[in-house]
C-alpha cells in the first residue's frame, strides 16, 4: 500500500506541473494577452513603465503637440490632458472590427502620433468627467 502511494506521488507532481504549464500557456495566448504583448512592443520604455503602473500611457499628438492619455480599453478611453495631467476632453475613436483592447490602444496610439487631425475628425467628443479613474482600474 505504501509503495503504491510512493509511486503515485511523482506522477501527481508531474500532472500538477503539466496543468500549471497548460494554464500558463493558454493564458498567455489569448487574444487579449497577445494584444497587450504587441502593444508593449510598440510602446517607448517610458510609456511601457507608465502602462504597467497605471494601465494608461500618454502620447503626444503629431499636429498640435497636445498630450493624450490612452487608458486600457476599447472605447471612450482616450483623454486630452493638460500640463497638470488633468483630463480636459474625452475622445472616442476605434478601428473597425472586433479587436482586443491592446490592439485598439495600439491603433489609437499610431493614429494620434501620425495623423492626429484625421483621427480627431472621425472621433466623438465627450466630457472628460464621464468616467472616473476607478472605471479604468479594473484588472486585466
N, C-alpha and C positions, 0 to 999 in steps of 0.2 A: 504494500500500500504506500509506504513512504517512497519507494523507488518510483512509483507511478507519478506522484506529486513532484518528485525531484526532476523527472524528465519533462514534465509539462511546464515548469517554471520558465525555462529558456524560450520555449515556444510561445508562451503567453507574453513574455517580454518582447519578442520579435514581432508578434502580432500588434502589440500596443505601439511599438515604434513605427511599424508599417502604417497603422491607422493615422498616426500623427503626421507622417510624411505625406500621405494621401490628402489629408485635410489641408495641410500647408500648401501643397502643390495646386490643388483646385482653388484654394482661397486666393492664391497669387495669380491665377489665370482667369479670373472672372473679367468680364468687360470693364467693370468699374476699376479693378486693380490695374489692368493693362492701360486704361486711360490715364490714371494717376501716374503710372510709371512713365508714359510718353510725355505727359505734361512736365514732370520733374526733369526729364532730359532737356527740355526746351527752356526751362527757367534759368536765369542767372543765379550764381551762388547766393546773392543777397535775397532774391525773390524766393529761392528754394527754402532758405532758412526761415523767412517770413511765413511762407506757406506751411511749413512743418510746425511752426509755433502757434500760428493764429488761424490757419485754414483760409487765409486770403493772401494775396500779393498785390503790389502796386505796379502799375505800368505808366509810362509817360506817352501821351498822345503825340503822334508824329507831326501833326499840323499846327496845333495850338500850344503844345507843351504842357497841357493840363494833366493833372495826375488822376488816375482812375484806380479804384480798388476792386479787384475781382474776387468775390467770395466763392467758396466751394458751392456748386450748384449748377443748375441748368437754365434757370430763367430768373429774371429780376435780381441778378446777382452782381451787377456792375454799378458802382457808385463813383461819381465825380467827387473828389475830395479837395479841400482847401489846404493851405500850408500847415494848418494845425492837425490835419488828419481827420477832420470832421466832414461827413458826407453832406454835400450841398444839393445833389441831384442824383436820381437813380435812372439807370438806362437798362432797357430790356431788349436784347437782340441775340438771336441764336441761329446757328446754322440749320439748314433743313435736314430732316431725318431724325431718327431716334438714336441719339448718341449718349455715351456715358458722360458723366459730369466732367471728368478730366479732359475729354475730347472737346466738349463745348467750351470749357475755360481756355483751352489752347487756341481754339478758333477766335475767341474774343480777344485774347492777348495779341495774336497776329494781326487781327483787324485793326485794333487801336494803334498798334505800333507801325503799321504800314499804310493804312487808309482810314484814318480817324474820321474825317468828314464823311466819307462814304458809309462807314458803319453807323455813325450817329444819324445820318439822313434816313436810314431804314429803321432805326431804333424807336421804341416807345419810351417816352419820359414818364417818370413817376416821382412823387415827393420822396425825399431822402428818408423821412421818418416812417415809411411804410413798414419796414421790418426792423426789429430790434437786433442787437448783437447776439442775443440768445437764440434767435432763429438760425443763425449760421454756426452755432456752437455744437450742433449735433455731431456725434462721432461718425467716422467713415463707415 
